[in-house]
């Protein structure tokens, strides 16, 4: 499904006198993981809503395969078969009495046959591993389950790109693991996945590329390159991932480190050691990672 390319070209969005996006440019790589990063109020949600066609830019264009979005009724309907947005709060999207009816709402509105609707719903529930919830009332679901149902409803539209606003927000550690597994299944289903997040550690580990919002504009590049740029990270009101802080403290090439195992490998390679793991665990920056301070 990821054969279409979505892009923002010089997009400006204002709410009253407040300019949220200022000539933002972003080309989303097909079939990859993109993490959108920025502080509160930086415009992450606005950019996602603009890419999804829910907000019309005051300047610039949103493009699908180089063609600007048509904001007429038919044009937006066609756009939403290519791009689906999942809100941060699933209750903003869920309204049917039970899971099956909620997930089937979008395909039914496309005028599809009942067998096709049932196939799409079954496929979407399977991708999210929530087939057992099909007959469950929405109000009986946990927050994490409601998030996955909201994603299933978007997936049933069979979009090429899925945009998710803070998909892990409000989830406990097990819920985060389940969400990560769900995102991986979306990618296996050939869907391009874009998430907004404040979690720089997750973005460094998970994303193929990151887009950092600063003063209404976008910097897009490799996670290690952008998140090891202390000036950029500070301007975005973020902090550097802990593994990059530790790598920097050890004098390592920080942008090549993606997670704790990568940090340990870099330490060993940098020292030319076959040092035992216990020796490396006693290193202060590595202890910093374990404590989260």
N, C-alpha and C positions, 0 to 999 in steps of 0.2 A: 503493500500500500504506500510505501514511502517514495514513490516515483515522482512526486510533485515537490517543487522547491518554493518555499515561502520566504519573503524578504520584506524588510522595511527600508524605504529609500527616502531619506531626508524628512522623516515623519516628525511633525510638530503637533502637539495636543495641548490645548489650554482649557482650563476650567475657570471662567471669569477672567480675572486679571492674572491668574496663576498659570504660568507656562510649565507644564510637567515634563513634556518631552520637547527637546529643542534640536530638530534636525537629526533625529536618531537614525542610524543606518545599521542594518543587521541582515546577513544572509544566513539562513538556518541550514546547516549541512543535512543532506538527505540521509535517513536511516541511522542517525547518530543520537547520542545523548548530549543535550545542551542544558547547562545550568545557568539561570539568570540570577545575578547577584546584585545586591544593593541594600542600603540602609532603609529604615522606615521612611516612607514618603518619597523614595527615590524615583518611583514611576514604574516599578516592576509589574504591578497589576494592570496599570494603564497600558503598558506596552503589550501585555498578553491580550487584553481586551481589544486593543486596536488591531493586533494581528488576527484575532478571531472575527473581526468585522463588527464587534459590538460597539466600538467607538470609531467615529469617522474623523480622521486627522484634519486639522485646519490647514495644514500644508504637508507636502510630500505624499507618498503613495505606499500602499501595501500591495505587493505583487505576488502572484502565483505564476510560476514559470515565466516571469517577465511581463505578465499582463496585469494591469491594475484591477483591483476589486471593483465590481459594479455594486453600488449600494442600493439599487432598486430591490424590490421584494424577491424577484426571481434570482437576481445576482447574489444576494445574501444567502438565499436557500442553497444555491449551488456551492457557494463558498463554504458553508457549514457542512457540506458533504466531504470537503477536503480537510477542513480544520475544525477541531472541536476543543472547546475550553472547559476545563473542570475547575469550579470555584474552590476557594480555600475552605469555605463552610459548606459541607454537603447538603445541609438543610436548605440552602439557597436554590438547590436543583431538584431535590426529591420532593414529590408531592402526591404520588399515587398511593393507593392503600397498601400494596404489597410490591415485592421486588420485581416479579415478572412484569406486572403492568407498568411499573416505572421504566424499566429497561426497554420495554417494547414501544414506549411513547414516540420516540423519534422515528424509528422505522415505519410505524403506522402512519405518521404524518407525511412520509414520502409516498404514500399510496401503494406500498408494497403488498403483495399477496400474503395471506395468513401463513402459509407454509414458509415463505421467505422470512417473515417477521420472526416466527418461532425458531428458525434456523439461526438467525442473527443473534437472538437473545441467548439461545443455548451456547453458541460459540463465545459470546462475550462473557457469560457467566463462567464458562470453562477456562478462559484465559485468566480470569481473576480468581479462579479456584473457589467460587462461591455458588456452585450448582446447588448445594444443599439449602441455600437461602431463598430459592426461587419463590416459594409460597409464603415466606415469612412476612408479616406486617412490618412496614418500615419503622414504626415506632418501637418495635421490640429489638432493633439492631443496636449494637454498640457504635460508638463514634467511628472506629476503624472500619467496621463493616459497612457503615453508611458511606464512607469515603470510597470504598471499593465498588459499591453499587453505583455511585455517581460516575465513577470511571467506566463501569460496564455500560451504563446508559450512553455515554459518549462513544465508546468503542462499537456499540451496536450500529452506529451510523457509518461504520467502516471508513473512518477518516484516514488520510495519509499522514496527518500530523496531529499529535495530541499535546495540548498545552495545559499544564497543571500548576495551579497557583498554590504554593506551600503545601504539597500533598502530605508531608509528614507532620505538619503542625498539629499539636494536641494529641499525638500518638505516644503510647508507652514504648519501651524498647522492642518488645515483641511485635507491636503494631508497625513500628518502623521497618523491622525485618520483613514483615509480610508485605508492606508497601513496596520495598525494594524488589522483592520477588515478583510482585505484580508488574512493576515497571520493566523488569527484564522480560517478562512474558509478552508485554506490548512490543518490545523491540524484536523479539523472536517472531512476532506476527507481522513484522516488516512495517512497523509504525514508527515514524520519527517522534521522539519524546523530548519535550522542553519542559523544564520545571523552574519555578522561581523558588528561591530558598535563601535563608540567612546563614545556613550551616555550611561554612567554608570548608570544614574538614570533610563533610560528605561530598561537596562539590568537587574537591580535589581528587577524591578517591573514585567517584562514580562517573563524572562527566568526561566525554571525549573533547569537549571544548566548553569554555565559559564566556558569558557576556556580562560585563560589569557596567552598571549604570552609574554615571557620575554627572551631576548637573544637567540631567536630561539628555545626555548623549551616551553612546554605547561604545565600549572597548571590547572587541571579540578576539579570542585567541586561545592558545593552549593553556590548560589549567595551571601547570607549573610556572609558565612564563608570567602570566598575569598575577597570580596569587603570591608570587615571590617578589613582586614589585611593591615595595613597602609604601612608596609615595601614592601609587594608585589605590592600594587597599585602604590607606588612611583617608584619602579623598572620598572614597565610597562609604566611609563610616563602617568599615568592617575591620576584622583583625586577621592577621595571617594564620593559616592553619597551623596547628600545634607541631605537626611533623616538619613543616618548613621553618618554624622558629627553632626547633631543636637542631635541624640540619645547619641552619645559619650559625647557631652557637658552637657547633662542632667544626665550622669552617668548611662545610661540604657544599657542593654545587646544588643548592636547594631546589632549583626548578626541575630536577630530574627525580625528586623523591615524591611518591604519591601516597604512601601509607607507612605504617609502623614497620612492616616487613621490609619495605624499600629502604627505610631509614637504617635499619639494622644492616642490610646488605651493603649500603653505602659506607657505613662506619667500618665494616669489616674490609671492604675493598680499599677504602682510603688508608687504612692502617696496614694493609698487606698482611692481615692476620687470618688465621683460622681460629679466632678466639672463641672460647666456649660461650654459649648464650648467657650463662650466669654472669660472666664478666661484663658482657655488654649491658645486661639489665641493671648493673650497678652504676652505669653512666648517668649522670644527673639529668641531662635533657631527656633521656629515655624514661626516667622516673617521672619527669614532668608530664609526659604523655599519659602515663598510667594514672596519675592523680587528677589530671584534667585542670590543673592550676597553671 
